[in-house]
Amino acid sequence: MNQRDALQVIAERRSIRRFQDRPIPKRLLEEVLAYTVMAPSAKNAQPWRMVVLEGDEASQLARMMQQRADELAEAGADSGSLAWTARVVAQAPVTIVLFNAAPPTEMPARFHDDYHWVMLQSTGGAIQTMLLAAQALGLGSLWICDILYIDDQVRQWLGHPEDALVAAVSLGYADEAPEARPRRPWQEVTEWGRDSS
Ligand SMILES: Cc1cc2nc3c(=O)[nH]c(=O)nc-3n(C[C@H](O)[C@H](O)[C@H](O)COP(=O)(O)O)c2cc1C
């Protein structure tokens, strides 16, 4: 991939919420995962842990999200975009759940918040790397934090009770080609330091 290709991948990535009814070949999925772990991480700790869900398990995740959305609606509570995202998960051939590994057992509890704060950034970087790798390999993706509505349930279900749930990523062949979503211009969100020329 040359420089132009890399920038094109960044510019052309979109959140995809409609996928074709077409499986992702295992080799391609493995390639996405192999690129994902090339992300940088604090002290090269590589805190990310991933669980790949396909078939019945992926459908089960979508049902769990939908059920939580229904419970919240019944209770008159806000469930944001949860039901909407559950439908995307139901449709995607693959959803990958990402955790941050629990702090090492020897680490004193007073450092745990700092550990999670730093490691969360590392796993965030891995997620973005995953989205860009998927885009470069011809797949669409959606970064999903609505899964946090069922945080405890997912950690127990997938056997990661001690790890922190970070997000999920749905992957598949895109069945839509959305326009770029608006961005504030970088000039609006950037201040130059005093010594910049
Ligand atoms: C941390 C994070 C969490 C997100 N969670 C969700 C989600 O739960 N459901 C969803 O439909 N989109 C989710 N998105 C996608 C954003 O809505 C999307 O990135 C944003 O609207 C910009 O659109 P674009 O990705 O097409 O540029 C999330 C994105 C990020 C970075």
The ligand as an SDF file (V2000), in Angstrom:
LIG
                    3D

 31 33  0  0  0  0  0  0  0  0999 V2000
  -16.4710    5.1380   20.5770 C   0  0  0  0  0  0  0  0  0  0  0  0
  -17.5230    5.0010   19.5080 C   0  0  0  0  0  0  0  0  0  0  0  0
  -18.7250    4.3720   19.8090 C   0  0  0  0  0  0  0  0  0  0  0  0
  -19.7100    4.2260   18.8190 C   0  0  0  0  0  0  0  0  0  0  0  0
  -20.8470    3.5280   19.1250 N   0  0  0  0  0  0  0  0  0  0  0  0
  -21.8000    3.3630   18.1810 C   0  0  0  0  0  0  0  0  0  0  0  0
  -22.9490    2.5750   18.4490 C   0  0  0  0  0  0  0  0  0  0  0  0
  -23.1080    1.9870   19.5250 O   0  0  0  0  0  0  0  0  0  0  0  0
  -23.8900    2.4640   17.4650 N   0  0  0  0  0  0  0  0  0  0  0  0
  -23.7480    3.0530   16.2300 C   0  0  0  0  0  0  0  0  0  0  0  0
  -24.6240    2.9130   15.3840 O   0  0  0  0  0  0  0  0  0  0  0  0
  -22.6360    3.8010   15.9450 N   0  0  0  0  0  0  0  0  0  0  0  0
  -21.6600    3.9500   16.8750 C   0  0  0  0  0  0  0  0  0  0  0  0
  -20.5100    4.6480   16.5700 N   0  0  0  0  0  0  0  0  0  0  0  0
  -20.3240    5.2010   15.2230 C   0  0  0  0  0  0  0  0  0  0  0  0
  -20.4680    6.7260   15.1920 C   0  0  0  0  0  0  0  0  0  0  0  0
  -21.8350    7.0510   15.2820 O   0  0  0  0  0  0  0  0  0  0  0  0
  -19.8340    7.2500   13.8960 C   0  0  0  0  0  0  0  0  0  0  0  0
  -18.4500    6.9720   13.9070 O   0  0  0  0  0  0  0  0  0  0  0  0
  -20.0040    8.7650   13.7180 C   0  0  0  0  0  0  0  0  0  0  0  0
  -21.3670    9.0960   13.6010 O   0  0  0  0  0  0  0  0  0  0  0  0
  -19.2730    9.2900   12.4780 C   0  0  0  0  0  0  0  0  0  0  0  0
  -19.6640    8.5840   11.3130 O   0  0  0  0  0  0  0  0  0  0  0  0
  -18.5690    7.8220   10.4130 P   0  0  0  0  0  0  0  0  0  0  0  0
  -17.9660    6.7340   11.2660 O   0  0  0  0  0  0  0  0  0  0  0  0
  -19.3280    7.2510    9.2500 O   0  0  0  0  0  0  0  0  0  0  0  0
  -17.5400    8.8220    9.9960 O   0  0  0  0  0  0  0  0  0  0  0  0
  -19.5100    4.7720   17.5280 C   0  0  0  0  0  0  0  0  0  0  0  0
  -18.2800    5.3830   17.2290 C   0  0  0  0  0  0  0  0  0  0  0  0
  -17.2950    5.4800   18.1960 C   0  0  0  0  0  0  0  0  0  0  0  0
  -15.9610    6.0840   17.8350 C   0  0  0  0  0  0  0  0  0  0  0  0
  1  2  1  0
  2  3  1  0
  2 30  2  0
  3  4  2  0
  4  5  1  0
  4 28  1  0
  5  6  2  0
  6  7  1  0
  6 13  1  0
  7  8  2  0
  7  9  1  0
  9 10  1  0
 10 11  2  0
 10 12  1  0
 12 13  2  0
 13 14  1  0
 14 15  1  0
 14 28  1  0
 15 16  1  0
 16 17  1  0
 16 18  1  0
 18 19  1  0
 18 20  1  0
 20 21  1  0
 20 22  1  0
 22 23  1  0
 23 24  1  0
 24 25  2  0
 24 26  1  0
 24 27  1  0
 28 29  2  0
 29 30  1  0
 30 31  1  0
M  END
$$$$
